[in-house]
Amino acid sequence: MKGIQLAILLLALGLATAAYTADRNEMKSVTFTVACYDVGVSTLKGRPGIISVQKGWKEGREINRVTFDPQLVSVQSMEKWLREAGTYLGTEPELNLSREKEQKQ
């Protein structure tokens, strides 16, 4: 509830968009491999449930890292939008950081 109150305050001050109304612990991230990360950003940014879209490189491929509210948008919807834009190549498997730490010990 505090997250919603904060979001309303930020909206009133013009410091946030409606996408920030969910609590931070509800946010998820996903990484898409794309043909053009600029197209990925323009395709996803501003859609309901999308908090942020970052562009970058991973192993020589262009990627978009998306932070989103899973109550408002699904990974499947984002994949569909990227396919329709002609840039979707794949969805990166997310790392299980606790499992990765166990394997290093």
N, CA, C and O atoms as a MOPAC input file, in Angstrom:
PM7 MOZYME 1SCF
protein

 N      0.81200 1    -1.18500 1     0.00000 1
 C      0.00000 1     0.00000 1     0.00000 1
 C      0.85900 1     1.25400 1     0.00000 1
 O      0.50800 1     2.24400 1    -0.64200 1
 N      1.99000 1     1.22600 1     0.71800 1
 C      2.87200 1     2.39700 1     0.74900 1
 C      3.41400 1     2.69900 1    -0.64300 1
 O      3.59500 1     3.86200 1    -1.00300 1
 N      3.67400 1     1.64200 1    -1.43400 1
 C      4.17500 1     1.83500 1    -2.79700 1
 C      3.16700 1     2.56900 1    -3.65500 1
 O      3.53600 1     3.40800 1    -4.47700 1
 N      1.90100 1     2.25700 1    -3.46700 1
 C      0.84600 1     2.92200 1    -4.23600 1
 C      0.73700 1     4.37500 1    -3.80900 1
 O      0.58500 1     5.26100 1    -4.65100 1
 N      0.81400 1     4.63100 1    -2.49600 1
 C      0.74800 1     6.00300 1    -2.00900 1
 C      1.92100 1     6.81200 1    -2.53700 1
 O      1.74200 1     7.96000 1    -2.94500 1
 N      3.11100 1     6.23800 1    -2.53700 1
 C      4.28800 1     6.91300 1    -3.06400 1
 C      4.12000 1     7.19700 1    -4.54900 1
 O      4.44800 1     8.28700 1    -5.01600 1
 N      3.61500 1     6.22900 1    -5.28700 1
 C      3.41000 1     6.40600 1    -6.72100 1
 C      2.41800 1     7.52400 1    -6.99200 1
 O      2.61700 1     8.31300 1    -7.91500 1
 N      1.35100 1     7.60600 1    -6.20100 1
 C      0.36900 1     8.67400 1    -6.38000 1
 C      1.01700 1    10.02900 1    -6.12200 1
 O      0.78100 1    10.98600 1    -6.85900 1
 N      1.83200 1    10.10500 1    -5.07600 1
 C      2.53800 1    11.34900 1    -4.77500 1
 C      3.47400 1    11.73000 1    -5.91400 1
 O      3.51000 1    12.88800 1    -6.32900 1
 N      4.23200 1    10.75900 1    -6.42000 1
 C      5.15600 1    11.03500 1    -7.52100 1
 C      4.40400 1    11.44900 1    -8.77900 1
 O      4.84100 1    12.34100 1    -9.50600 1
 N      3.27600 1    10.80000 1    -9.03200 1
 C      2.46100 1    11.17900 1   -10.18500 1
 C      1.96500 1    12.61300 1   -10.03900 1
 O      1.98500 1    13.38700 1   -10.99600 1
 N      1.52500 1    12.95600 1    -8.85000 1
 C      1.02300 1    14.30300 1    -8.60800 1
 C      2.12100 1    15.33900 1    -8.81000 1
 O      1.85700 1    16.45300 1    -9.26100 1
 N      3.34500 1    14.96700 1    -8.47800 1
 C      4.47400 1    15.87700 1    -8.65400 1
 C      5.04900 1    15.82300 1   -10.06600 1
 O      5.95100 1    16.58900 1   -10.40600 1
 N      4.52600 1    14.91900 1   -10.88000 1
 C      5.02600 1    14.79100 1   -12.25000 1
 C      6.35800 1    14.08700 1   -12.34400 1
 O      7.07100 1    14.24600 1   -13.33400 1
 N      6.70900 1    13.31100 1   -11.33200 1
 C      8.01300 1    12.65100 1   -11.30800 1
 C      7.97600 1    11.19300 1   -11.70900 1
 O      9.01300 1    10.53000 1   -11.71300 1
 N      6.80800 1    10.68100 1   -12.04600 1
 C      6.70000 1     9.27200 1   -12.41300 1
 C      5.55200 1     9.09800 1   -13.38400 1
 O      4.72100 1     9.98900 1   -13.55900 1
 N      5.52100 1     7.93300 1   -14.01200 1
 C      4.42200 1     7.60400 1   -14.89500 1
 C      3.51400 1     6.60700 1   -14.20200 1
 O      3.86200 1     6.08900 1   -13.14100 1
 N      2.37800 1     6.33400 1   -14.77400 1
 C      1.42200 1     5.39700 1   -14.17800 1
 C      2.01600 1     4.00800 1   -14.00800 1
 O      1.53900 1     3.24000 1   -13.17100 1
 N      3.03100 1     3.66600 1   -14.76700 1
 C      3.63900 1     2.34300 1   -14.68800 1
 C      4.29700 1     2.09900 1   -13.33200 1
 O      4.56900 1     0.94800 1   -12.99400 1
 N      4.55800 1     3.12700 1   -12.55900 1
 C      5.25000 1     2.97500 1   -11.28900 1
 C      4.31100 1     2.77800 1   -10.10700 1
 O      4.73300 1     2.92200 1    -8.96000 1
 N      3.05500 1     2.45600 1   -10.35900 1
 C      2.10600 1     2.34800 1    -9.26100 1
 C      2.22500 1     1.06400 1    -8.44900 1
 O      1.67500 1     0.99700 1    -7.35000 1
 N      2.90200 1     0.07100 1    -8.93300 1
 C      3.03000 1    -1.19400 1    -8.20000 1
 C      4.21900 1    -1.12800 1    -7.24300 1
 O      5.15600 1    -0.36000 1    -7.45800 1
 N      4.17200 1    -1.93500 1    -6.19000 1
 C      5.28500 1    -2.02500 1    -5.25000 1
 C      6.50400 1    -2.60300 1    -5.94100 1
 O      6.37600 1    -3.40900 1    -6.86200 1
 N      7.69100 1    -2.19600 1    -5.49900 1
 C      8.94300 1    -2.64800 1    -6.10200 1
 C      9.10700 1    -4.16700 1    -6.04200 1
 O      9.63400 1    -4.75400 1    -6.98800 1
 N      8.67000 1    -4.82700 1    -4.95400 1
 C      8.87300 1    -6.27300 1    -4.85900 1
 C      8.01000 1    -7.03900 1    -5.85500 1
 O      8.21400 1    -8.23900 1    -6.03400 1
 N      7.07500 1    -6.39900 1    -6.49200 1
 C      6.24200 1    -7.06300 1    -7.48700 1
 C      6.86600 1    -7.00200 1    -8.88100 1
 O      6.38800 1    -7.67200 1    -9.79700 1
 N      7.91500 1    -6.21900 1    -9.05500 1
 C      8.52200 1    -6.05200 1   -10.36800 1
 C      9.37900 1    -7.26300 1   -10.72900 1
 O      9.99400 1    -7.88700 1    -9.86400 1
 N      9.40600 1    -7.57600 1   -12.00500 1
 C     10.22600 1    -8.66200 1   -12.53900 1
 C     11.06700 1    -8.10800 1   -13.67300 1
 O     10.79500 1    -7.02100 1   -14.18200 1
 N     12.08300 1    -8.84900 1   -14.06500 1
 C     12.92400 1    -8.47200 1   -15.20000 1
 C     13.03000 1    -9.63700 1   -16.16200 1
 O     12.98700 1   -10.80200 1   -15.76400 1
 N     13.16900 1    -9.30400 1   -17.43400 1
 C     13.36100 1   -10.30100 1   -18.47700 1
 C     14.29500 1    -9.69700 1   -19.52200 1
 O     14.30500 1    -8.48500 1   -19.73500 1
 N     15.07400 1   -10.55200 1   -20.16600 1
 C     15.99700 1   -10.09500 1   -21.19700 1
 C     15.63400 1   -10.74700 1   -22.51900 1
 O     15.49700 1   -11.96700 1   -22.61000 1
 N     15.48100 1    -9.91800 1   -23.53800 1
 C     15.17300 1   -10.40100 1   -24.88000 1
 C     16.37200 1   -10.18300 1   -25.79100 1
 O     16.98700 1    -9.11800 1   -25.76700 1
 N     16.70300 1   -11.18600 1   -26.59200 1
 C     17.67100 1   -11.01400 1   -27.66300 1
 C     16.88300 1   -10.48200 1   -28.85900 1
 O     15.85400 1   -11.03900 1   -29.24000 1
 N     17.38700 1    -9.39600 1   -29.44300 1
 C     16.65400 1    -8.72000 1   -30.50900 1
 C     17.57600 1    -8.41400 1   -31.68500 1
 O     18.79800 1    -8.37500 1   -31.54500 1
 N     16.96900 1    -8.20200 1   -32.83600 1
 C     17.74000 1    -7.84500 1   -34.02300 1
 C     18.22900 1    -6.39700 1   -33.93500 1
 O     19.30500 1    -6.06200 1   -34.42900 1
 N     17.41500 1    -5.54100 1   -33.29300 1
 C     17.78200 1    -4.13200 1   -33.12600 1
 C     17.25000 1    -3.65000 1   -31.78700 1
 O     16.03700 1    -3.58900 1   -31.58300 1
 N     18.15200 1    -3.30800 1   -30.87600 1
 C     17.68600 1    -2.91400 1   -29.55600 1
 C     16.93600 1    -1.59100 1   -29.54700 1
 O     16.10000 1    -1.37300 1   -28.67000 1
 N     17.21100 1    -0.70000 1   -30.49900 1
 C     16.45500 1     0.55700 1   -30.58100 1
 C     14.99400 1     0.29200 1   -30.93900 1
 O     14.09300 1     0.94100 1   -30.40800 1
 N     14.76200 1    -0.66100 1   -31.84000 1
 C     13.38300 1    -1.03800 1   -32.19700 1
 C     12.70300 1    -1.65900 1   -30.98100 1
 O     11.52700 1    -1.39600 1   -30.72800 1
 N     13.42900 1    -2.47800 1   -30.22800 1
 C     12.87300 1    -3.08400 1   -29.01700 1
 C     12.45300 1    -2.03800 1   -28.00400 1
 O     11.37900 1    -2.14000 1   -27.41200 1
 N     13.29200 1    -1.02900 1   -27.79800 1
 C     12.96300 1     0.03900 1   -26.86100 1
 C     11.70600 1     0.77700 1   -27.31000 1
 O     10.79000 1     0.99100 1   -26.51600 1
 N     11.66100 1     1.16700 1   -28.58100 1
 C     10.50300 1     1.93000 1   -29.05500 1
 C      9.22900 1     1.08500 1   -29.07400 1
 O      8.13100 1     1.62400 1   -28.93700 1
 N      9.36300 1    -0.22300 1   -29.24100 1
 C      8.20400 1    -1.11200 1   -29.24500 1
 C      7.62000 1    -1.29600 1   -27.84300 1
 O      6.40000 1    -1.33900 1   -27.68100 1
 N      8.47800 1    -1.40500 1   -26.83600 1
 C      8.01800 1    -1.73500 1   -25.49300 1
 C      7.77000 1    -0.52600 1   -24.59100 1
 O      6.86000 1    -0.54500 1   -23.76200 1
 N      8.57100 1     0.51400 1   -24.74900 1
 C      8.47800 1     1.66600 1   -23.86300 1
 C      7.09700 1     2.31000 1   -23.94600 1
 O      6.56300 1     2.54300 1   -25.03100 1
 N      6.53800 1     2.58900 1   -22.78300 1
 C      5.24000 1     3.24200 1   -22.72300 1
 C      4.04800 1     2.30800 1   -22.72900 1
 O      2.91200 1     2.75300 1   -22.56500 1
 N      4.28900 1     1.01900 1   -22.91400 1
 C      3.19500 1     0.04500 1   -22.87000 1
 C      2.78200 1    -0.19000 1   -21.41300 1
 O      3.60200 1    -0.04900 1   -20.50600 1
 N      1.51800 1    -0.54500 1   -21.18800 1
 C      1.07000 1    -0.81000 1   -19.82100 1
 C      1.89400 1    -1.91000 1   -19.16000 1
 O      2.10900 1    -2.97500 1   -19.74000 1
 N      2.35000 1    -1.64000 1   -17.94400 1
 C      3.11400 1    -2.62200 1   -17.18800 1
 C      4.61200 1    -2.57400 1   -17.39700 1
 O      5.35500 1    -3.19700 1   -16.63800 1
 N      5.07800 1    -1.85300 1   -18.40400 1
 C      6.51500 1    -1.74900 1   -18.66500 1
 C      7.07800 1    -0.61800 1   -17.80900 1
 O      6.65900 1     0.53300 1   -17.93000 1
 N      8.02700 1    -0.95600 1   -16.94700 1
 C      8.64100 1     0.04000 1   -16.05900 1
 C      9.84000 1     0.68900 1   -16.74400 1
 O      9.96000 1     1.91400 1   -16.77200 1
 N     10.72400 1    -0.14000 1   -17.29400 1
 C     11.89300 1     0.39800 1   -17.99300 1
 C     12.37800 1    -0.59800 1   -19.03400 1
 O     12.15900 1    -1.80400 1   -18.92100 1
 N     13.04000 1    -0.06400 1   -20.04500 1
 C     13.65100 1    -0.89200 1   -21.09000 1
 C     15.06800 1    -0.37800 1   -21.29000 1
 O     15.27500 1     0.78400 1   -21.63900 1
 N     16.03700 1    -1.25200 1   -21.06600 1
 C     17.43200 1    -0.89900 1   -21.25600 1
 C     17.97100 1    -1.66000 1   -22.45700 1
 O     17.59100 1    -2.80300 1   -22.70700 1
 N     18.85200 1    -1.01500 1   -23.18700 1
 C     19.45900 1    -1.69600 1   -24.32500 1
 C     20.92100 1    -1.99100 1   -24.02500 1
 O     21.57500 1    -1.28000 1   -23.26300 1
 N     21.41600 1    -3.05700 1   -24.64300 1
 C     22.79600 1    -3.43100 1   -24.41500 1
 C     23.24300 1    -4.56600 1   -25.31200 1
 O     22.58200 1    -4.91400 1   -26.29100 1
 N     24.38100 1    -5.13400 1   -24.95300 1
 C     24.97600 1    -6.23200 1   -25.70900 1
 C     25.25100 1    -7.39500 1   -24.77100 1
 O     25.60000 1    -7.20100 1   -23.60600 1
 N     25.09000 1    -8.61000 1   -25.29300 1
 C     25.45000 1    -9.81600 1   -24.55800 1
 C     25.99400 1   -10.81800 1   -25.56000 1
 O     25.29400 1   -11.24900 1   -26.47600 1
 N     27.24500 1   -11.17700 1   -25.37100 1
 C     27.90200 1   -12.14800 1   -26.25100 1
 C     27.74500 1   -11.77900 1   -27.72200 1
 O     27.45800 1   -12.63600 1   -28.55800 1
 N     27.93300 1   -10.50300 1   -28.03200 1
 C     27.89600 1   -10.03500 1   -29.41000 1
 C     26.50600 1    -9.85000 1   -30.00000 1
 O     26.36900 1    -9.58200 1   -31.19300 1
 N     25.48800 1    -9.98900 1   -29.18500 1
 C     24.10900 1    -9.82700 1   -29.66800 1
 C     23.44600 1    -8.66700 1   -28.95300 1
 O     23.76100 1    -8.36400 1   -27.80300 1
 N     22.52400 1    -8.02400 1   -29.65100 1
 C     21.78900 1    -6.91700 1   -29.05400 1
 C     20.68800 1    -7.46000 1   -28.15500 1
 O     20.00600 1    -8.42600 1   -28.49500 1
 N     20.52800 1    -6.81900 1   -26.99700 1
 C     19.51100 1    -7.25100 1   -26.03500 1
 C     18.72000 1    -6.06000 1   -25.51100 1
 O     19.17900 1    -4.91900 1   -25.54100 1
 N     17.52700 1    -6.35900 1   -25.03600 1
 C     16.72600 1    -5.41000 1   -24.27600 1
 C     16.42800 1    -6.04700 1   -22.92900 1
 O     15.89200 1    -7.15300 1   -22.86500 1
 N     16.77300 1    -5.35400 1   -21.86000 1
 C     16.47900 1    -5.79900 1   -20.49200 1
 C     15.26000 1    -5.00400 1   -20.03600 1
 O     15.30500 1    -3.77500 1   -19.96900 1
 N     14.17400 1    -5.70300 1   -19.72400 1
 C     12.90000 1    -5.06300 1   -19.42100 1
 C     12.52400 1    -5.31800 1   -17.96300 1
 O     12.51700 1    -6.46000 1   -17.50300 1
 N     12.21700 1    -4.25200 1   -17.25300 1
 C     11.64600 1    -4.35700 1   -15.91600 1
 C     10.15500 1    -4.10000 1   -16.07600 1
 O      9.74300 1    -3.11800 1   -16.69400 1
 N      9.34700 1    -5.00300 1   -15.50500 1
 C      7.90800 1    -4.91600 1   -15.75800 1
 C      7.10700 1    -5.38600 1   -14.55400 1
 O      7.63400 1    -6.03600 1   -13.65200 1
 N      5.83500 1    -5.04700 1   -14.55600 1
 C      4.89200 1    -5.48000 1   -13.52800 1
 C      4.13500 1    -6.68100 1   -14.08400 1
 O      3.32400 1    -6.52200 1   -14.99700 1
 N      4.38300 1    -7.88500 1   -13.55200 1
 C      3.74800 1    -9.08800 1   -14.10200 1
 C      2.23200 1    -9.12600 1   -13.90500 1
 O      1.55100 1    -9.94400 1   -14.52300 1
 N      1.70500 1    -8.26000 1   -13.06200 1
 C      0.25200 1    -8.19100 1   -12.90200 1
 C     -0.39500 1    -7.42600 1   -14.04900 1
 O     -1.60100 1    -7.53600 1   -14.27400 1
 N      0.41200 1    -6.64700 1   -14.77500 1
 C     -0.12600 1    -5.83100 1   -15.86000 1
 C      0.27500 1    -6.29900 1   -17.25600 1
 O     -0.41100 1    -6.00000 1   -18.23400 1
 N      1.37800 1    -7.03000 1   -17.35100 1
 C      1.85300 1    -7.47400 1   -18.66400 1
 C      2.58600 1    -8.80000 1   -18.51300 1
 O      3.26100 1    -9.03300 1   -17.51100 1
 N      2.45100 1    -9.66500 1   -19.50900 1
 C      3.12600 1   -10.97400 1   -19.48100 1
 C      4.32800 1   -10.97200 1   -20.42000 1
 O      4.42300 1   -10.15300 1   -21.33500 1
 N      5.22700 1   -11.89200 1   -20.17700 1
 C      6.38400 1   -12.07100 1   -21.06200 1
 C      5.89300 1   -12.42900 1   -22.46300 1
 O      6.45300 1   -11.96500 1   -23.45600 1
 N      4.85700 1   -13.24800 1   -22.54200 1
 C      4.31300 1   -13.65400 1   -23.84400 1
 C      3.79700 1   -12.44200 1   -24.63200 1
 O      3.96800 1   -12.37800 1   -25.84900 1
 N      3.17700 1   -11.49800 1   -23.95500 1
 C      2.70700 1   -10.28600 1   -24.63800 1
 C      3.87900 1    -9.48000 1   -25.18700 1
 O      3.83200 1    -8.98400 1   -26.31300 1
 N      4.93100 1    -9.35600 1   -24.37800 1
 C      6.10800 1    -8.60600 1   -24.83300 1
 C      6.75800 1    -9.29900 1   -26.02500 1
 O      7.16200 1    -8.64100 1   -26.98400 1
 N      6.86000 1   -10.63400 1   -25.96700 1
 C      7.41400 1   -11.38500 1   -27.10200 1
 C      6.57800 1   -11.12900 1   -28.36200 1
 O      7.12800 1   -10.93400 1   -29.44600 1
 N      5.27300 1   -11.12900 1   -28.21700 1
 C      4.37100 1   -10.88700 1   -29.35500 1
 C      4.60900 1    -9.50400 1   -29.95300 1
 O      4.69900 1    -9.36000 1   -31.17200 1
 N      4.71000 1    -8.48700 1   -29.09800 1
 C      4.93300 1    -7.12600 1   -29.58600 1
 C      6.26200 1    -7.01800 1   -30.33000 1
 O      6.35200 1    -6.36900 1   -31.37200 1
 N      7.30000 1    -7.66500 1   -29.77600 1
 C      8.61200 1    -7.62600 1   -30.43000 1
 C      8.59200 1    -8.38700 1   -31.75600 1
 O      9.22900 1    -7.96600 1   -32.72200 1
 N      7.85900 1    -9.51200 1   -31.80800 1
 C      7.71700 1   -10.25600 1   -33.07500 1
 C      7.02900 1    -9.38400 1   -34.12700 1
 O      7.47500 1    -9.30200 1   -35.27200 1
 N      5.94200 1    -8.73700 1   -33.71900 1
 C      5.19500 1    -7.87000 1   -34.63700 1
 C      6.06000 1    -6.72700 1   -35.16000 1
 O      5.86600 1    -6.25700 1   -36.28100 1
 N      7.01400 1    -6.28300 1   -34.34500 1
 C      7.92600 1    -5.21700 1   -34.76800 1
 C      9.07300 1    -5.75400 1   -35.62300 1
 O      9.85500 1    -4.98200 1   -36.17700 1
 N      9.17000 1    -7.09000 1   -35.72900 1
 C     10.19700 1    -7.71300 1   -36.56100 1
 C     11.57400 1    -7.75500 1   -35.93900 1
 O     12.56300 1    -7.88900 1   -36.66000 1
 N     11.67400 1    -7.64500 1   -34.61900 1
 C     12.99100 1    -7.61400 1   -33.98700 1
 C     13.24700 1    -8.76000 1   -33.01200 1
 O     14.38900 1    -8.95300 1   -32.59800 1
 N     12.22500 1    -9.52500 1   -32.63200 1
 C     12.36900 1   -10.58400 1   -31.63200 1
 C     13.20700 1   -11.74300 1   -32.15200 1
 O     12.94600 1   -12.27700 1   -33.23000 1
 N     14.23800 1   -12.13600 1   -31.35900 1
 C     15.03900 1   -13.31300 1   -31.67600 1
 C     14.91700 1   -14.39100 1   -30.60800 1
 O     15.01900 1   -15.57900 1   -30.91200 1
 N     14.69800 1   -13.98400 1   -29.35600 1
 C     14.58000 1   -14.97000 1   -28.29000 1
 C     14.47300 1   -14.33100 1   -26.92800 1
 O     14.70100 1   -13.13200 1   -26.76100 1
 N     14.12000 1   -15.15900 1   -25.94700 1
 C     14.03900 1   -14.73500 1   -24.56100 1
 C     15.14400 1   -15.43500 1   -23.79900 1
 O     15.23600 1   -16.66200 1   -23.81200 1
 N     15.98000 1   -14.65800 1   -23.13700 1
 C     17.11100 1   -15.21600 1   -22.40000 1
 C     16.62600 1   -15.91300 1   -21.13800 1
 O     15.75200 1   -15.39400 1   -20.44500 1
 N     17.17800 1   -17.07300 1   -20.83300 1
 C     16.83200 1   -17.70900 1   -19.55200 1
 C     17.40800 1   -16.85800 1   -18.41800 1
 O     18.55200 1   -16.40800 1   -18.48300 1
 N     16.60000 1   -16.64800 1   -17.38700 1
 C     17.05800 1   -15.84600 1   -16.25300 1
 C     17.92200 1   -16.71100 1   -15.34800 1
 O     17.63700 1   -17.89100 1   -15.14200 1
 N     18.96800 1   -16.11900 1   -14.81600 1
 C     19.87700 1   -16.84400 1   -13.92900 1
 C     19.27200 1   -16.96400 1   -12.54400 1
 O     18.66000 1   -16.02600 1   -12.03300 1
 N     19.44800 1   -18.10300 1   -11.95800 1
 C     19.08300 1   -18.29600 1   -10.56400 1
 C     20.34500 1   -17.99000 1    -9.76700 1
 O     21.22800 1   -18.84000 1    -9.65300 1
 N     20.43800 1   -16.77700 1    -9.21400 1
 C     21.66700 1   -16.33000 1    -8.57500 1
 C     22.05300 1   -17.18100 1    -7.37000 1
 O     23.24200 1   -17.41400 1    -7.15200 1
 N     21.09900 1   -17.64800 1    -6.58600 1
 C     21.44400 1   -18.47200 1    -5.42800 1
 C     22.03100 1   -19.80200 1    -5.88800 1
 O     22.96000 1   -20.31700 1    -5.26600 1
 N     21.49800 1   -20.35800 1    -6.96800 1
 C     22.02300 1   -21.61800 1    -7.49400 1
 C     23.42300 1   -21.41400 1    -8.06500 1
 O     24.29800 1   -22.26700 1    -7.91800 1
 N     23.62200 1   -20.26200 1    -8.72500 1
 C     24.93400 1   -19.95900 1    -9.29000 1
 C     25.98000 1   -19.84100 1    -8.17500 1
 O     27.10200 1   -20.32000 1    -8.33400 1
 N     25.62300 1   -19.20900 1    -7.05000 1
 C     26.54500 1   -19.08700 1    -5.92200 1
 C     26.88200 1   -20.44100 1    -5.33700 1
 O     28.03300 1   -20.68500 1    -4.97600 1
 N     25.90000 1   -21.33200 1    -5.23400 1
 C     26.13500 1   -22.67400 1    -4.69700 1
 C     27.11700 1   -23.44800 1    -5.56500 1
 O     27.96100 1   -24.18000 1    -5.04700 1
 N     27.01400 1   -23.29200 1    -6.87300 1
 C     27.88400 1   -24.02200 1    -7.78800 1
 C     29.32500 1   -23.54200 1    -7.69200 1
 O     30.25100 1   -24.31800 1    -7.93100 1
 N     29.52800 1   -22.26900 1    -7.34400 1
 C     30.88300 1   -21.70800 1    -7.24600 1
 C     31.57900 1   -22.13900 1    -5.95500 1
 O     32.80900 1   -22.12000 1    -5.89300 1
 N     30.82700 1   -22.52700 1    -4.92500 1
 C     31.42300 1   -22.88100 1    -3.63600 1
 C     32.00600 1   -24.25300 1    -3.63800 1
 O     32.54400 1   -24.69700 1    -2.62400 1

